[in-house]
Amino acid sequence: MWTTTFCPAFTIWSFTFINIMIQFILYIATLIYTSQTDQGLNDQWFLGNSLETLEFFGLRMPYKIKESYQIWRLLLSLYISQGFS
């Protein structure tokens, strides 16, 4: 009843589910990368990645986008999470 009332079209192939899974997979990848380096987790956020890891994975940095033409940072930065919360 809940699925037919509140979200009848929510399936595995829905746009929302795909976006959530991309963000979750990218967050797990950043955590794995952070654990393999000597940077450690950030104490400011709950299970937060270090700033170096976020920069490596595509944190939005306007000067890098402008100078190096790293346009991919505009899209990938939408999926980067600073922490679990």
C-alpha positions as CSV (number, residue, x, y, z in Angstrom):
1,M,0.0,0.0,0.0
2,W,2.8,2.5,0.9
3,T,4.5,2.1,-2.5
4,T,1.3,2.4,-4.5
5,T,0.2,5.5,-2.5
6,F,3.4,7.5,-2.1
7,C,5.7,6.5,-4.9
8,P,4.0,4.3,-7.5
9,A,6.6,4.8,-10.2
10,F,9.7,4.2,-8.0
11,T,11.7,1.3,-9.5
12,I,15.3,0.3,-9.7
13,W,15.5,2.1,-13.0
14,S,14.0,5.4,-11.8
15,F,16.1,8.6,-12.0
16,T,16.1,9.1,-8.3
17,F,17.3,5.6,-7.5
18,I,20.1,5.8,-10.0
19,N,21.2,9.2,-8.6
20,I,21.2,7.8,-5.0
21,M,23.2,4.7,-6.1
22,I,25.8,6.9,-7.9
23,Q,26.2,9.1,-4.9
24,F,26.5,6.1,-2.5
25,I,29.0,4.3,-4.7
26,L,31.1,7.4,-5.0
27,Y,31.0,8.0,-1.3
28,I,32.2,4.5,-0.6
29,A,35.0,4.9,-3.1
30,T,36.1,8.1,-1.4
31,L,36.1,6.4,1.9
32,I,38.2,3.5,0.6
33,Y,40.6,6.0,-1.1
34,T,40.9,8.0,2.2
35,S,41.6,4.8,4.2
36,Q,44.4,3.7,1.8
37,T,46.2,7.1,2.1
38,D,47.7,8.6,5.2
39,Q,45.2,11.5,5.2
40,G,42.6,10.1,7.6
41,L,39.0,11.1,8.1
42,N,38.0,14.7,8.7
43,D,37.0,15.4,12.3
44,Q,34.5,18.2,11.3
45,W,32.0,15.9,9.6
46,F,30.7,12.4,10.6
47,L,32.7,9.9,8.5
48,G,34.0,12.8,6.5
49,N,36.7,12.6,3.8
50,S,39.8,14.7,3.8
51,L,40.0,17.8,1.6
52,E,42.7,16.2,-0.5
53,T,40.5,13.2,-1.3
54,L,37.6,15.5,-2.2
55,E,39.9,17.5,-4.5
56,F,41.1,14.3,-6.2
57,F,37.5,13.0,-6.8
58,G,36.3,16.3,-8.3
59,L,35.4,18.9,-5.7
60,R,34.2,22.1,-7.4
61,M,37.1,24.4,-7.6
62,P,36.5,27.3,-10.0
63,Y,40.1,28.2,-10.6
64,K,40.9,24.6,-11.7
65,I,37.8,24.6,-14.0
66,K,38.9,27.9,-15.5
67,E,42.6,27.4,-15.8
68,S,42.8,23.7,-16.6
69,Y,39.4,23.3,-18.4
70,Q,38.3,20.5,-16.0
71,I,34.7,20.7,-17.0
72,W,34.0,17.3,-15.4
73,R,34.2,19.0,-12.0
74,L,30.9,20.8,-12.6
75,L,29.0,17.5,-12.9
76,L,30.9,15.3,-10.5
77,S,30.8,17.8,-7.7
78,L,27.1,17.2,-7.5
79,Y,27.8,13.7,-6.2
80,I,30.7,14.4,-3.9
81,S,29.7,14.2,-0.2
82,Q,31.8,15.7,2.6
83,G,30.5,13.3,5.1
84,F,27.9,10.7,5.8
85,S,25.4,13.2,7.2
